[in-house]
Amino acid sequence: SLSASCGCRSGVRGCDDRPGFAHLSEFSPLLYVGNRYSAAAGDGFGAVISTVTPLGLGGAPAPQLSTCAIHFEDGHGGEDDDEVAVARASIVRGSDAVARAVADGQRTLVHCEWGQNRSGSICCAYAILHKGWAADEAIAYMQARNFADRQYVGQSPMSNKCFNEIMRHLEREHKDQLEDASVQKARPGGS
């Protein structure tokens, strides 16, 4: 069977497992990443950052569950230049929304269809841009937490190579900004 061949026990696709989320406690004790059902299945999320419209437990669209909608597509690594630019801007905007929600003490869920690529990228970008993580370490941690907390058919967290490359670019840009700020501060008259 497909579920046996992928090593998962549930036989349920990743867009349909419930509660469908993983806890990213090393990024923040308040941060979770999940699928389209997570906002309805989870208990007490104060902030829900959605890259797709969330679904209620009955399967009907439930946009009212979102506190912040940042919709963009996952081309599974086949994005063209325009799609990469949209994804990058959306991922950065999402990471900033996570930072605000966590700073406000809100239990925060970031979700997409499956809880793997779009939402995972936003959470990794948060770790990179706001917590100082290296891109590859953030990606590996997101993958490990997905495999630890969820089991489903088609499980392949952070498998979008374009999104992973965006993470690496964000890390390099962030390091460059920190170095520039350090140089400015070290100059006479710098603050």
C-alpha positions in Angstrom: 0.0 0.0 0.0 1.0 3.6 -0.5 1.0 4.3 3.3 3.2 1.3 4.0 5.6 2.3 1.2 6.0 5.8 2.6 6.5 4.6 6.1 3.5 6.4 7.5 1.0 4.7 9.8 -2.2 6.7 9.2 -2.9 6.2 5.5 -4.3 9.8 5.5 -3.0 12.5 3.2 -1.1 15.4 4.7 -3.8 17.9 3.8 -6.4 15.8 5.7 -4.7 14.6 8.9 -6.0 16.1 12.2 -5.1 17.9 14.2 -2.5 18.3 11.5 0.1 20.4 13.1 3.6 20.2 14.6 5.1 22.3 17.5 8.2 24.3 16.6 9.2 24.9 20.2 12.9 25.6 19.4 11.9 28.4 17.1 9.4 29.6 19.7 7.4 27.8 22.4 4.4 29.6 20.9 4.9 28.5 17.3 3.1 25.7 15.4 3.0 24.8 11.7 0.1 22.9 10.1 -2.3 22.0 7.4 -5.6 23.4 6.3 -7.5 21.8 9.2 -5.1 22.9 11.9 -6.8 26.2 12.8 -10.1 24.3 13.5 -8.6 21.3 15.1 -6.1 23.1 17.3 -7.0 24.5 20.7 -6.6 28.1 21.4 -4.5 29.7 18.6 -4.4 33.4 19.2 -2.9 34.1 15.7 -3.5 32.0 12.6 -1.4 33.0 9.6 -2.9 31.3 6.5 -1.3 30.8 3.1 -4.6 29.0 2.0 -8.1 29.4 3.2 -8.5 27.2 6.3 -11.2 24.5 6.6 -13.5 23.9 9.4 -13.7 20.4 10.8 -16.5 19.5 8.4 -14.4 20.5 5.4 -16.1 23.8 4.6 -14.0 26.9 3.9 -13.6 28.8 7.2 -11.7 32.1 6.3 -12.8 33.6 9.7 -10.3 31.3 11.4 -7.4 33.3 9.8 -6.1 36.4 11.6 -3.6 37.1 8.8 -4.1 35.8 5.2 -0.9 35.6 3.0 -2.0 33.4 0.1 0.7 32.3 -2.4 1.2 29.1 -4.5 3.5 26.2 -4.0 4.8 25.1 -7.4 6.7 22.2 -5.7 10.1 23.6 -6.9 8.9 24.5 -10.4 8.3 28.2 -9.8 9.2 30.7 -12.4 11.0 34.0 -11.6 7.8 35.9 -10.9 6.4 33.1 -8.7 9.7 33.0 -6.7 9.5 36.8 -6.2 5.9 36.5 -5.0 6.8 33.6 -2.7 9.8 35.4 -1.3 7.8 38.5 -0.5 5.0 36.4 1.0 7.4 34.4 3.1 9.1 37.5 4.5 5.7 39.1 5.2 4.6 35.9 7.0 7.8 35.8 9.1 7.2 39.3 10.2 3.6 38.5 11.1 4.9 35.5 13.2 7.4 37.8 15.0 4.6 40.2 15.9 2.3 37.5 17.1 4.9 35.8 19.2 6.1 39.1 20.6 2.5 39.7 21.7 2.5 36.3 23.5 0.1 34.7 21.1 0.0 31.0 20.5 0.7 31.1 16.7 -0.2 28.7 13.9 1.1 29.1 10.4 -0.7 26.8 7.9 -0.9 25.9 4.3 -2.6 23.0 2.5 -0.3 20.3 3.8 1.8 22.1 6.5 5.0 21.4 4.6 6.4 24.0 2.2 4.6 27.4 2.3 3.9 27.4 6.1 7.2 25.7 6.8 9.1 28.3 4.8 7.4 31.1 6.8 8.4 29.5 10.1 12.0 28.9 8.9 12.2 32.5 7.7 11.0 33.6 11.1 13.8 31.5 12.7 16.4 32.9 10.2 15.4 36.6 10.3 14.2 37.0 13.8 16.1 34.3 15.8 19.4 34.1 14.0 19.2 30.5 12.8 21.1 29.2 9.8 18.9 28.3 6.9 19.9 24.6 6.6 19.5 24.2 10.4 16.1 25.7 10.3 15.0 23.5 7.4 16.3 20.4 9.1 14.5 21.3 12.3 11.2 21.9 10.5 11.6 18.6 8.8 12.4 16.7 12.0 9.4 18.3 13.9 7.0 17.4 11.0 8.1 13.8 11.1 8.0 13.7 14.9 4.5 15.2 15.3 2.7 14.0 12.2 2.4 10.8 10.1 0.7 10.9 6.7 0.9 9.8 3.1 3.0 12.1 0.9 5.0 13.4 3.9 7.8 15.5 2.5 8.3 18.7 4.6 10.4 21.5 3.1 10.8 19.6 -0.2 10.3 22.7 -2.4 13.9 23.5 -3.6 12.9 27.0 -4.7 11.6 27.8 -1.2 14.7 26.3 0.4 16.9 28.4 -1.8 14.9 31.5 -0.7 15.8 30.5 2.9 19.5 30.4 2.0 19.2 33.8 0.3 17.5 35.3 3.4 20.2 34.0 5.6 22.9 35.6 3.5 21.1 38.9 3.2 20.4 38.9 6.9 24.1 38.3 7.7 25.1 41.1 5.3 22.7 43.5 7.0 24.0 42.6 10.4 27.6 43.1 9.2 26.7 46.5 7.6 25.1 47.6 10.8 28.1 46.5 12.8 30.4 48.4 10.5 28.2 51.5 10.8 28.3 51.3 14.5 32.1 50.9 14.7 32.7 54.0 12.6 33.5 57.2 14.5 30.2 59.0 15.0 28.2 55.8 14.4 25.5 54.9 16.8 
